[in-house]
Amino acid sequence: MTTITVQVPRALERRLRPFRERLPELLERGLREIMAEESGAFHDENTIIETLTSNPTPEQVLALRPSPQLQARVSDLLARSKRGEISSQEEAELERYLTLEHLVRLAKGHAAQQMSDLP
């Protein structure tokens, strides 16, 4: 393990104090979130959720696609999960993605049915 010294504002230090023993975990989670934001994964999730909750047309639902970055992240998490090399936080992330994928599949099935019912 390596020691890192970081200067933080006093208010942040007070908020961090109860988590002193969990600082490595806190940093890992924060880093993972920032990396996901930069890769577009969170952007994809938010875009998909916003689309599904905006009363979209069937065409808009059928056009939903994850970015290559999100596809790569999910593939990586799935592969590592199968090998038993995934943390509990990553397992939760994977479950969130799989739940979102399931909702999109349901919405696409519904949209396809609506399209086939049109005259």
N, C-alpha and C positions, 0 to 999 in steps of 0.2 A: 504494500500500500504506500502511496505517496502523500506527503503533506503539502497542502496548498494554502496559502494565506491570502485572504480576500478582504478588502475594506468595503464595508457596507454602511449605509446611513443608519443612524441609531434606531429609527423607527422600524426598519427592516430587521435589525438585530433583535429587537424585542419580539417581533413576530416569529423569527427563526428559533429563538431560544427553546421553546417547547419541543422542537424537532431536532435538537442538537445531535442526538444519537442516530438520527435518520438522514443527516445531511447528504451522504453519498447517494442514497435513494432519491432524495428530493432533487439533487442535481441531475441524476440520470433521467428522471421523469421529465424535468424541464428541458433538458437537451433533446430528448426524444420528441417532445412536442414541437420544439423549434425546428428540428430537422424535418419533421412531418409537414410543418407549415411551408418550409422552403421547398420541399419536394412537390407540393401541390396536393398532398393527401387530404389535409383538412379542407382546403379549398374545394376539392372534389366532393367531399362529404356534404359541405354546406350548400354547394350548388345543387346537388341531387336532392337534398331535403327541401331546399327552397323551391325547386321545380315541382316536386311532388305535392307540396302544400299550397301551391299557387293556383289551383284549379286549372291544370294544364290541359291542352288539347291532346287527343290521342297521339297525334303526330309528334308533339313535344315529348311525350312519355316514351314513345318508341325510339326517339332519337337520343335518349340518355345513354351515355357511354362514359366509363371511367377513363381517366387519363392514363397514358402509358406508365407514368410514375406510380399511380395507385395500383395498377395491375401488377407492376413489378413488386411493390411492397407486399401485396396480398400473396403473391406467388412465393416470395421469400419467407413470409410468416408461415404459410402452409407447409412448405418444405421443411423448415426448421421445427415446426410442430410435430410433423411425422417422425422426425429423428429424435424428438424429446429434448430439443435444444432451445426452448422458448421460455422466457420469463413469464411470471404471472401477469405482469403489466402488458406484455406483448400478446399473451393469450386473450386478455380482455380486449385489446385493440383488434385482434383477429375476429373475435366474436362480434364486435361492433360492425366490422366490415361485412361479415357474413350475414348479419341481420339486415343490414342496409341492402345487400345484394338480393336477399329474399324478398324484401319489400318492393324493390325495383322489378323483380321478376313477376310478382303478383300484379303490380301496376301495369306492366307491359302486357300481361295476359288479358287484363281487363280492357286495356286500350285496343288490343288486337280484336277483341270481341266486339267492341264498339264500332270499329272500322268495318268489320264484316257485316254488321247490322245495318249499315248505311245503304240507302237505295242506289 
